Amino acid sequence: SSRVELTRHLASYFSRNTPPKVVVNGSAIGFYGPHGDEVLDESSDGVTSFSHQLCAEWEGQAMAFEDLGARVCCLRIGIVLGSGGGALSAMLPPFRAGLGGPMGSGRQWMSWVHRTDLVRLILHCLSCEEVRGPVNGTAPEPVTNREFSRTLGRVLHRPAVLPMPGFALRLLFGEMADELLLSGQRVAPAKALATGFEFQFPELEPALADVLSANGNSANGS
């Protein structure tokens, strides 16, 4: 992976030059792999999967900065809600048309975070000396895919009852559909909360309403 290689090259460079005091490395909650309804904090083990292997290798390269005297935070980021791109932008067209709904069973968990809170959490990692190692970058209230769909429909004032069957997702996206779309992680930001971080958007509906009102991206906009 280019991400793993870039991190390795950075660690190698700083082994010969003055290293930073703090390193915040981007990772993902895909580290944990599928865990059903189990609540996952930073101490939870990962399940062998493509995403877990990639994230574990990426974090492993970042932790090399500890040998250089740096404090390292590996930010395991969930689904980022923000305007102008990302997963939410891809979901909006069918939901705006009243054709949205849950994916597969809808029981898979979606651990999300508002973009503003993610930026604030990065700053928290930089400034709070207590924070090190893996840090879950997700809001404290994860939801199932079914609840996410209902909430998005409610914010958009659209029905959200048409499911996307699992077999259709597998036809479109292949075997990766099972890992990326039809399973998920129920993640808790335990370390962030324990070190005094306060989320501006801990609940989904206000977070979606804020994102969709940004830059004129209103519920009834095109």
Buried (B, 14 or more C-beta within 10 A) or exposed (E): EEBBEEBBEBBEEBEEEEBBEBBBBBBBBBBBBBBEEEEBBBEBEBBEBEBBBBBBBBBEBBBBBBEBEBBBBBBBBBBBBBBEEBBBEEBBEBBBEBBBBBBBEBBBBBBBBBBBBBEBBBEBBBEBEEBBBBBBBBBBBBBBBBBBBBBBBBBBEBBBEEBBEBEEBBEEBEEEBBBBBBBBBBBBBBBBBEBEBEBEBBBBBEBBBBBBBBEEBEBEEE
